[in-house]
Amino acid sequence: MVQKSLQDTNDDSLPKLTDGLISRTKNLLREAKTEEDLRIGFEKLLEPIRAELNLKSTPKYEKSVYSGRSDAVHGQVIIEYEPPKSFSTKKNVDHAYNQIVNYLSDEAKETKLTQLVGVGFDGKQIFFVQYQDRNSKTIDKTKFFIRGPYDFNPESARTFLIHLRALSRLPLTAENLAQKFGPQSELAPKIVSAFANALEYWGDQTHIRTFFNEWKRLFGIVYGEQFTGGHQEKEAEALLKLYKVGTETDFQELLFSVHTYFAFLMKLIAAELLTLRETSFGSSLASQLAHISDDELKRQLEDIENGGIYARKGITNFLEGDFFRWYLDSFESPELKEAIREIARGLSEFEPATSTLDPVSTRDLLKKLYQYLVPQEVRHRLGEYYTPDWLTELLLNEVGYDGNTLKRFLDPACGSGTFLVLAIQRAKEHGQKEKWPPLEIVKRIVANIWGFDLNPLAVIAARTNYLFALGDLVNELPRVEIPIYLTDSVLTPTRTSSDLSGEFLKVSTSVGEFRVPSE
């Protein structure tokens, strides 16, 4: 019997909702003669979707603002309806865009401007307007960005519905994640303590210690003597105080538990992002994980840790030789099972499509989250320093990288992918400017923007950030190998030869040296 994954069992998936909305809108367009006909008819089509999403706010129609009347306000989404099929002329698009900019500017007196989105809709075409500058204290109308107009098709309808769904969920930003999962939250001390106890007392300790020793060996190379020297009293004190864990906990075990926590969060976030299209529109993969039986929960987690959920989406290398899956060998711990459910419950409150709706807010999301989870004092003592975005931008400008993907781009020590994310952003903008089709843009990106790193935690973060940066483009490729690799770009394995087996590579691990045939 073939086991079905959670996301394959839903009848109210996003594709079904978008197809239904498009079909009914086409029928409406045959009857609608005026802007008012379109507004009333389309708002009726949205009522069951709003009910399914349990949206608390009541839509406001023809809401008075200083610059006029907005047609419909759904929380932070403002819809400007125009006469049916009127976006066939640029003049009408510009008129609707200017109206929306005025409405958004006025609405910003009550709501943060960057949290608002304007939608222009004529029944046949749709466009989206958002404010791009998060740092400005005054409104600059040149900073409003328009996407579209697009035909009202499955892709644009999906974006519209996700904007509506986002009204009932938290934006997936580092700040919001830190508030829910960071050391100052109620969850983090409980979860890190559960991982630490599972590591020490539960499961197949021989197997678990193999994972732990391999992590120590590899991070001994990454961090150097400050990690292996055995003098980590200050680092231990900082972590113990931050996570309120018992003072008898070993520093390396505690750091391993924090790393496992961070890795688990990344895997779930990536899985949520990849199953966005199939998962129940009003629910989420994380929500389902929080409520299934223990046996089914373990099966689903094994599927995630074995890479099955990513491989089904065509991503062949998201997880490779990952030693942060050790917790599955301690799954009998009641404390650990409850901690995993708490993580899933917390993550289900977030909107995984934030990277599509607001790419700037999720730029290198995981670097910022890691900085919250591991205090600066510990990171700097271990030699971890992250490149700030402003310096990354400056260096890209200095080397003249404008996003032209005919040039190859490699970051040989990519960390969480700061340079890669900004390079992808420029490559997307360059491809759109050149009017390349989306498939061509994404093919060029994955062929020419690469990263290496020796730190396996950084590699998972960089791969997840790479997926965030690609956004909807990842759906263009039926199969993709994320071009970020766990490797040492400075020291390569020693090649030698043998009389019997020919050339081989020596690979040292915590359980001994292995000889891998060079071919």
LOGU-272475 format. One record per residue (C-alpha): residue number from 1; residue in three letters; z, y, x. Coordinates in steps of 0.02 Angstrom, whole numbers, always signed. Each point is the difference from the previous one (the first is absolute). Layout:
LOGU-272475
  pos  code       z       y       x
  NUM   Ala       Z       Y       X
...
end
This chain:
LOGU-272475
  pos  code       z       y       x
    1   Met      +0      +0      +0
    2   Val     -46    +172     +67
    3   Gln    +147    +120      +2
    4   Lys     -41    +168     -79
    5   Ser     +67    +155     +81
    6   Leu    +100    +123    -104
    7   Gln    -137    +129     -11
    8   Asp    -125    -126     -71
    9   Thr    +101     -29    -158
   10   Asn      -6    +172     -81
   11   Asp    -106     +50    -150
   12   Asp     +35    +186     +14
   13   Ser     -70     +27    +175
   14   Leu     -76    +164     +52
   15   Pro    -182     -61      -6
   16   Lys     +21     -56    -181
   17   Leu     +78    +167     -50
   18   Thr    -134    +103     +89
   19   Asp    -141    -104     -76
   20   Gly     +76     +22    -174
   21   Leu     +25    +187     +22
   22   Ile    -178     +24     +63
   23   Ser     -74    -100    -143
   24   Arg     +98     +95    -133
   25   Thr     -40    +167     +82
   26   Lys    -186     -40      -9
   27   Asn     +20     -35    -186
   28   Leu     +96    +163     -19
   29   Leu    -137     +96     +91
   30   Arg    -128     -57    -129
   31   Glu    +101     +85    -136
   32   Ala     +80    +149     +88
   33   Lys     -98    +162     -20
   34   Thr    +126    +127     +62
   35   Glu    +134     +20    +133
   36   Glu    +132     -18    -137
   37   Asp     -77    -165     -60
   38   Leu      +8     -66    +177
   39   Arg    +179     +57     +29
   40   Ile     +70     -74    -162
   41   Gly     -96    -162     +18
   42   Phe     +42     -30    +183
   43   Glu    +184     +42     -21
   44   Lys      +8    -133    -138
   45   Leu     -74    -126    +122
   46   Leu    +139     +42    +124
   47   Glu    +143     -28    -123
   48   Pro     +15    -191     +22
   49   Ile     -14     +19    +190
   50   Arg    +138    +130      +1
   51   Ala    +108    -116    -106
   52   Glu     -29    -146    +120
   53   Leu     +50    +108    +148
   54   Asn    +155     +58     -93
   55   Leu     -39    +181     +43
   56   Lys    +148    +104     -57
   57   Ser     -86    +169      -7
   58   Thr     -88     +53    -160
   59   Pro    -176     +68     +26
   60   Lys     -17    +186     -33
   61   Tyr    -164     +59     -72
   62   Glu     -72    +174     +26
   63   Lys    +156     +49     +96
   64   Ser      +8    +188     +25
   65   Val      +2     +57    +181
   66   Tyr     -24    +173     +72
   67   Ser    -185     -26     +36
   68   Gly     -44     -84    -165
   69   Arg     +29    -165     -89
   70   Ser     -11    -169     +86
   71   Asp     -76    -133    -114
   72   Ala    +127    -140     +33
   73   Val    +149     -16    +115
   74   His     +67    -175     +37
   75   Gly    +151     +35    +109
   76   Gln     -78     +51    +165
   77   Val    -179     -41     -52
   78   Ile     -97    +143     -81
   79   Ile    -162     -46     -88
   80   Glu    -134    +130     -31
   81   Tyr    -123     -63    -130
   82   Glu    -176     +71      -6
   83   Pro    -142     -25    -126
   84   Pro     -75    -176     +10
   85   Lys    -118     -26    +149
   86   Ser     +15    +183     +53
   87   Phe     +32     -43    +185
   88   Ser    -188     -24     +21
   89   Thr      -6    +179     +66
   90   Lys     +97     +66    +151
   91   Lys     +42    +159     -97
   92   Asn    +100     -99    -128
   93   Val     +88    -101    +136
   94   Asp     +49    +161     +91
   95   His     +63     +76    -163
   96   Ala    +111    -152     -35
   97   Tyr     +60      -4    +182
   98   Asn     +52    +183      -4
   99   Gln     +92     -28    -165
  100   Ile     +95    -146     +74
  101   Val     +46     +98    +158
  102   Asn     +74    +136    -110
  103   Tyr     +96    -125    -105
  104   Leu     +69     -91    +152
  105   Ser     +52    +165     +79
  106   Asp     +93     +51    -158
  107   Glu     +79    -171     -24
  108   Ala     +65     +10    +179
  109   Lys    +134    +120     -61
  110   Glu     +84    -153     -80
  111   Thr     -59    -143    +113
  112   Lys     -39     -15    +186
  113   Leu    -185     +39     +18
  114   Thr     -41    -150    +112
  115   Gln     +69    -117    -134
  116   Leu    -125     +62    -130
  117   Val    -176     -65     -31
  118   Gly    -136     +78    -106
  119   Val    -133    -104     -87
  120   Gly    -166     +66     -62
  121   Phe     -82    -112    -132
  122   Asp    -157     +12    -106
  123   Gly      -3    -181     -61
  124   Lys    -138     -51    +119
  125   Gln     +67     +70    +164
  126   Ile    +171     +34     +73
  127   Phe     +72     +94    +151
  128   Phe    +172     +24     +76
  129   Val     +80    +156     +75
  130   Gln    +154      +4    +113
  131   Tyr     +83    +126    +114
  132   Gln      -6     -53    +184
  133   Asp    +120    +114     +95
  134   Arg    +178     -67      -6
  135   Asn     +72    +133    +114
  136   Ser     -63    +163     -76
  137   Lys    +127    +106     -92
  138   Thr    -131     +95     -98
  139   Ile    -147     -69     -98
  140   Asp    -166     +10     +92
  141   Lys    -139     -41    -123
  142   Thr    -114     -53    +143
  143   Lys    +118    -148     +30
  144   Phe     -42     -86    -165
  145   Phe    -107    -154     +30
  146   Ile    -122     -76    -126
  147   Arg     -52    -183      -2
  148   Gly    -154     -31    -104
  149   Pro     -74     +19    -126
  150   Tyr     -22    -188     -13
  151   Asp     -77    -100    -140
  152   Phe    +138     -67    -112
  153   Asn     -14    -176     +69
  154   Pro    +125    -135     +52
  155   Glu     +44     +89    +163
  156   Ser     +30    +174     -71
  157   Ala     +86     -68    -157
  158   Arg    +115    -101    +115
  159   Thr     +47    +158     +97
  160   Phe     +34     +92    -163
  161   Leu    +111    -139     -70
  162   Ile     +96     -14    +164
  163   His     +35    +187      -8
  164   Leu     +74     -31    -173
  165   Arg    +100    -151     +60
  166   Ala     +66    +103    +146
  167   Leu     +91    +109    -127
  168   Ser    +123    -143     -29
  169   Arg     +19     -49    +183
  170   Leu     +60     +75    +163
  171   Pro    -133     +58    +125
  172   Leu      -6    -119    +147
  173   Thr     +54    +122    +135
  174   Ala    +111     -25    +153
  175   Glu    +131    +116     -74
  176   Asn      +8     -95    -165
  177   Leu      +2    -168     +88
  178   Ala    +140     +59    +114
  179   Gln    +100     +59    -149
  180   Lys     -15    -171     -82
  181   Phe      +3    -113    +154
  182   Gly     +67    +107    +144
  183   Pro    +169     -22     +85
  184   Gln     +84    +130    -113
  185   Ser     -51     -94    -158
  186   Glu    +106    -129     -89
  187   Leu    -130    -135     +32
  188   Ala     -25      +6    +188
  189   Pro    +176     -49     +61
  190   Lys      +4    -142    -126
  191   Ile    -172     -63     +50
  192   Val     +21     +14    +189
  193   Ser    +168     -86     -14
  194   Ala     -81    -141    -100
  195   Phe    -134     -24    +134
  196   Ala    +132      +4    +138
  197   Asn    +110    -129     -88
  198   Ala    -150    -112     -38
  199   Leu     -50      +9    +184
  200   Glu    +175     -51     +54
  201   Tyr     +59    -127    -128
  202   Trp    -140     -69    -111
  203   Gly    -147    -117     +11
  204   Asp     -81     -96    +143
  205   Gln     +81     +89    +145
  206   Thr    -106     -89    +131
  207   His    -160     +62     -81
  208   Ile     +71    +174     -35
  209   Arg     +61     +18    +180
  210   Thr    -175     -42     +62
  211   Phe     -67    +150     -99
  212   Phe    +143    +109     +61
  213   Asn     -20     -50    +183
  214   Glu    -187     +33      -6
  215   Trp     +35    +172     -74
  216   Lys    +126     +33    +141
  217   Arg    -126     -54    +131
  218   Leu    -141    +107     -69
  219   Phe    +108    +152     -33
  220   Gly     +74     -21    +172
  221   Ile    -176     +34     +64
  222   Val     -25    +143    -123
  223   Tyr    +167     +87     +32
  224   Gly     +35     -53    +179
  225   Glu    +168      -5     +88
  226   Gln     +88    +112    -126
  227   Phe     -20    -144    -126
  228   Thr     +31    -150    +114
  229   Gly    +133     +75    +113
  230   Gly    +143     -38    -119
  231   His     +73    +177      -4
  232   Gln     -36     +57    -176
  233   Glu    +172     +56     -57
  234   Lys     -58    +173     -55
  235   Glu    -154     -68     -88
  236   Ala    +106    -132     -87
  237   Glu    +128    +128     -54
  238   Ala    -137    +111     -74
  239   Leu     -78    -143    -100
  240   Leu    +167     -72     -57
  241   Lys     +57    +169     -62
  242   Leu    -166     +35     -86
  243   Tyr      -7    -165     -96
  244   Lys    +188     -24     -21
  245   Val     -12    -178     +68
  246   Gly    +149     -91     +76
  247   Thr     +41     +47    +180
  248   Glu     -15    -181     +57
  249   Thr    -190      +1     -28
  250   Asp    -103     -13    +160
  251   Phe    -114    +150     +33
  252   Gln    -157    -104     +25
  253   Glu     +33    -101    -157
  254   Leu     +30    +158     -99
  255   Leu    -160     +81     +65
  256   Phe     -94    -161     -40
  257   Ser     +69     +10    -178
  258   Val     -55    +182     -17
  259   His    -173     -45     +69
  260   Thr     -11    -144    -125
  261   Tyr     +47    +119    -141
  262   Phe    -134    +125     +54
  263   Ala    -132    -136     +20
  264   Phe     +40     -73    -172
  265   Leu     -17    +171     -81
  266   Met    -169     +25     +84
  267   Lys     -65    -169     -57
  268   Leu     +51     +33    -181
  269   Ile     -74    +175      +2
  270   Ala    -165     -68     +68
  271   Ala      +0    -141    -129
  272   Glu     +31    +127    -140
  273   Leu    -144    +106     +63
  274   Leu    -120    -147     +11
  275   Thr     +45     -72    -172
  276   Leu     -11    +169     -85
  277   Arg    -157     -46     -96
  278   Glu     +59    -169     -66
  279   Thr    +186     +26     -29
  280   Ser     +54     +44    -176
  281   Phe     -33    +187     -19
  282   Gly    +172     +35     -72
  283   Ser     +87    -114    +123
  284   Ser     -16     -40    +185
  285   Leu      +4    -146    +120
  286   Ala    +171     +56     +62
  287   Ser     +68      +9    -177
  288   Gln     -58    -178     -33
  289   Leu     +81     -62    +162
  290   Ala    +165     +74     -57
  291   His      +3    -101    -160
  292   Ile     -70    -173     +36
  293   Ser    +102    -157     +39
  294   Asp     +67     -34    +174
  295   Asp    -124    -141     +30
  296   Glu    -147    +105     -56
  297   Leu     +63    +148    +101
  298   Lys      +3    -106    +158
  299   Arg    -176     -66     -36
  300   Gln     -66    +176     -21
  301   Leu     +87     +62    +158
  302   Glu     -72    -147     +98
  303   Asp    -172     +48     -66
  304   Ile     +27    +178     +61
  305   Glu     +69     -56    +170
  306   Asn    -141    -126     +24
  307   Gly    -126    +140     -28
  308   Gly     -72     -78    -157
  309   Ile     +18    +155    -108
  310   Tyr     -92    +104    +132
  311   Ala    -133    -131     +36
  312   Arg     -44      -7    -186
  313   Lys     -39    +186     +15
  314   Gly    -114     -36    +148
  315   Ile    +122     +57    +136
  316   Thr      +3    -138    +127
  317   Asn    +126     +62    +129
  318   Phe    +136    +102     -86
  319   Leu    +137    -120     +60
  320   Glu     -19    -104    +158
  321   Gly    +139     -98     +84
  322   Asp    +130    +106     -87
  323   Phe    +180     -43     +49
  324   Phe     +72    +115    -135
  325   Arg     -29    -140    -126
  326   Trp    +156     -91     +65
  327   Tyr    +100     +49    -156
  328   Leu     -93    -135    -100
  329   Asp    +101    -128     +99
  330   Ser    +159     +83     -65
  331   Phe     -56     +14    -179
  332   Glu    +148     -99     -68
  333   Ser    +112    +150     +34
  334   Pro     +44     +76    -171
  335   Glu     +30    +168     +83
  336   Leu    -174      -3     +80
  337   Lys     -88     -49    -163
  338   Glu     +84    +142     -92
  339   Ala     -43    +122    +140
  340   Ile    -184     -49     -11
  341   Arg      +1     +25    -188
  342   Glu     +82    +171     +26
  343   Ile    -140     +50    +119
  344   Ala    -131     -58    -126
  345   Arg     +87     +93    -144
  346   Gly      +9    +159    +102
  347   Leu    -181     -10     +55
  348   Ser     -60     -28    -179
  349   Glu     +52    +179     -38
  350   Phe    -135     +68    +116
  351   Glu    -183     +37     -29
  352   Pro     -96    -104    +130
  353   Ala    -160     +99     -30
  354   Thr     +77    +160     +69
  355   Ser    -114     -16    +152
  356   Thr    -150     +14    -116
  357   Leu     +70    +140    -107
  358   Asp     +73    +103    +143
  359   Pro     -56     -62    +172
  360   Val     +93    +136     +96
  361   Ser    +171     -53     -64
  362   Thr     -21    -179     +63
  363   Arg     -71     +45    +170
  364   Asp     +90    -111    +126
  365   Leu    +128     -38    -135
  366   Leu     +79    -143     +96
  367   Lys     +32     +97    +160
  368   Lys    +108    +120     -98
  369   Leu     +88    -142     -92
  370   Tyr     +41     -89    +164
  371   Gln     +72    +162     +69
  372   Tyr    +119      +2    -148
  373   Leu     +49    -183     +21
  374   Val     +31      +4    +189
  375   Pro     +95    +156     +56
  376   Gln     -75    +112    +133
  377   Glu    +141     -39    +123
  378   Val     -43    -186      -5
  379   Arg    -189     +26      +4
  380   His      +6    +118    +148
  381   Arg    +119    -109    +100
  382   Leu    -122    -144     -26
  383   Gly    -145    +111     +54
  384   Glu     -81     +22    -172
  385   Tyr     -80    +170     -23
  386   Tyr    -126     +40    -137
  387   Thr    -141    +125     +14
  388   Pro     +20    +139    -130
  389   Asp    -149     +34    -114
  390   Trp     -31    +175     +69
  391   Leu     -18     -69    +177
  392   Thr    -114    -138     -61
  393   Glu    -112    +129     -85
  394   Leu      -1    +106    +158
  395   Leu     -49    -148    +112
  396   Leu    -139     -55    -119
  397   Asn     -67    +177      +6
  398   Glu     +15      +3    +191
  399   Val    -104    -158     +20
  400   Gly    -124     +62    -129
  401   Tyr     +18    -142    -126
  402   Asp     -76     +64    -162
  403   Gly      -5    -165     -95
  404   Asn    -175     -50     +55
  405   Thr     +14    -190      -6
  406   Leu    -149     -23    +114
  407   Lys    +134     +33    +133
  408   Arg    +128    -136     +31
  409   Phe    +184     +45     -11
  410   Leu    +139    -103     +81
  411   Asp    +186     +34      +9
  412   Pro     +63    -127    +130
  413   Ala    +184     +28     -46
  414   Cys     -19     +44    -183
  415   Gly    +181     -19     -61
  416   Ser      +1     +20    -189
  417   Gly    -178     +69      +4
  418   Thr     +20    +189      -1
  419   Phe    -161     +32     +96
  420   Leu     -94    -135     -97
  421   Val     +50     +70    -170
  422   Leu     -58    +175     +44
  423   Ala    -160     -68     +79
  424   Ile     -37     -98    -161
  425   Gln     +32    +157    -102
  426   Arg    -127     +95    +105
  427   Ala    -123    -145      -9
  428   Lys     +10      -4    -190
  429   Glu     -29    +188     -10
  430   His    -146     -12    +122
  431   Gly     -80    -142     -98
  432   Gln     +18     +93    -165
  433   Lys     -75    +156     +78
  434   Glu    -149    -103     +61
  435   Lys     -12     -76    -176
  436   Trp     +15    -178     +65
  437   Pro     +40    -132    -133
  438   Pro    +181     -60      +0
  439   Leu     -49    -172     +67
  440   Glu     -84     +78    +151
  441   Ile    +151    +112     +34
  442   Val    +126    -143      -2
  443   Lys    -112    -115    +103
  444   Arg     -13    +132    +136
  445   Ile    +188     +34      -3
  446   Val     +53    -181     +24
  447   Ala    -134     -27    +132
  448   Asn     +46    +153    +103
  449   Ile    +182     +53     -26
  450   Trp    +117    -122     +88
  451   Gly    +179     -12     +59
  452   Phe    +104    -110    +118
  453   Asp    +188     -15     +17
  454   Leu    +124    -119     +79
  455   Asn    +134     +29    -132
  456   Pro     -26    -121    -147
  457   Leu     +97    +113    -119
  458   Ala    -114    +145     +45
  459   Val    -153    -109     -28
  460   Ile     +55     -43    -179
  461   Ala     +36    +185     -32
  462   Ala    -167     +54     +74
  463   Arg     -96    -128    -103
  464   Thr     +89     +56    -159
  465   Asn     -33    +183     +42
  466   Tyr    -183     -45     +35
  467   Leu     -13     -72    -177
  468   Phe     +81    +157     -71
  469   Ala    -122    +108     +97
  470   Leu    -151     -98     -63
  471   Gly     +60     +18    -180
  472   Asp    -129     -58    -127
  473   Leu    -127     -31    +139
  474   Val     +86    -166     +39
  475   Asn     -68     -66    -165
  476   Glu    -178     +25     +61
  477   Leu     +14    -143    +126
  478   Pro     +14    -180     -61
  479   Arg     +79     -47    +167
  480   Val     +80    +105    +137
  481   Glu     +94     -30    +161
  482   Ile    +110    +152     +28
  483   Pro     -46     +55    +177
  484   Ile    +179     +17     +63
  485   Tyr     +55    -134    +121
  486   Leu    +164     -61     +74
  487   Thr     -38      +9    +185
  488   Asp     +54     +80    +162
  489   Ser    -137    +122     +49
  490   Val     +72     +19    +176
  491   Leu     +56    -174     +54
  492   Thr    -116    -143     -46
  493   Pro     +43    -186      +8
  494   Thr     -26     -86    +167
  495   Arg    -159    -103      +8
  496   Thr      +4    -151    +112
  497   Ser     -89    -167     +10
  498   Ser     +41    -184      -7
  499   Asp     -90    -147     +74
  500   Leu      +0     -95    -164
  501   Ser      -5    +126    -142
  502   Gly     -96    +145     +75
  503   Glu     +53    +181     -22
  504   Phe    +154     +41    -102
  505   Leu    +118    +144     -36
  506   Lys    +186      -8     +32
  507   Val    +101     +60    -148
  508   Ser    +190     +12     +20
  509   Thr    +113     -20    -151
  510   Ser    +186     -23     -28
  511   Val     -24    -189     -10
  512   Gly    -106     -15    +157
  513   Glu    -172     +33     +73
  514   Phe    -157     -52     -92
  515   Arg    -173     -22     +72
  516   Val    -136     +57    -118
  517   Pro    -180     -49     +44
  518   Ser     -93    +162     +38
  519   Glu    -142     -43    -117
end
